[in-house]
């Protein structure tokens, strides 16, 4: 069942230790957001196959 951004943030914060700083919380929220964006890119086909990336990197190394 999909949850709202607020529910997701609450769950994430609840799993952090009580000693977590605001910086820790912001970092965890940022990482979560980036993972979600990456998963969305995969679903939408906005990816480059590994072999293509490797070919591009090797051709730029010359």
C-alpha positions as CSV (number, residue, x, y, z in Angstrom):
1,X,0.0,0.0,0.0
2,X,1.6,3.3,-1.1
3,X,2.2,5.8,1.7
4,X,2.5,9.5,1.7
5,X,5.8,11.3,1.8
6,X,5.0,12.4,5.3
7,X,4.3,8.8,6.4
8,X,7.6,7.6,4.8
9,X,9.5,10.4,6.5
10,X,8.0,9.5,9.9
11,X,8.9,5.8,9.5
12,X,12.4,6.7,8.5
13,X,12.9,9.0,11.5
14,X,11.3,6.5,13.9
15,X,14.0,4.0,12.9
16,X,16.9,6.3,13.7
17,X,18.5,6.3,17.1
18,X,17.3,8.9,19.6
19,X,20.7,10.6,19.5
20,X,20.3,11.3,15.7
21,X,21.0,14.9,14.8
22,X,19.0,17.0,12.4
23,X,21.9,16.6,10.0
24,X,21.5,12.8,10.3
25,X,17.8,13.0,9.6
26,X,18.4,15.3,6.6
27,X,21.0,12.9,5.2
28,X,18.7,9.9,5.6
29,X,15.8,11.7,3.9
30,X,18.1,12.8,1.1
31,X,19.4,9.2,0.5
32,X,15.8,7.9,0.6
33,X,14.8,10.5,-2.0
34,X,17.7,9.6,-4.3
35,X,17.0,5.9,-4.1
36,X,13.3,6.6,-5.0
37,X,14.4,8.7,-8.0
38,X,16.7,6.0,-9.1
39,X,14.0,3.3,-8.9
40,X,11.6,5.6,-10.8
41,X,14.2,6.1,-13.5
42,X,14.6,2.3,-13.8
43,X,10.8,1.9,-14.1
44,X,10.6,4.5,-16.8
45,X,13.5,3.0,-18.7
46,X,15.9,6.0,-18.2
47,X,18.9,3.8,-17.8
48,X,22.0,3.1,-19.7
49,X,23.2,-0.6,-20.0
50,X,26.4,-1.4,-18.2
51,X,28.2,-2.3,-21.4
52,X,27.3,1.1,-22.9
53,X,28.7,3.0,-19.9
54,X,31.8,0.9,-20.0
55,X,32.3,1.6,-23.7
56,X,31.8,5.3,-23.2
57,X,34.2,5.5,-20.3
58,X,36.9,3.5,-22.3
59,X,36.4,5.8,-25.3
60,X,36.8,8.9,-23.2
61,X,40.0,7.5,-21.6
62,X,41.9,7.8,-24.9
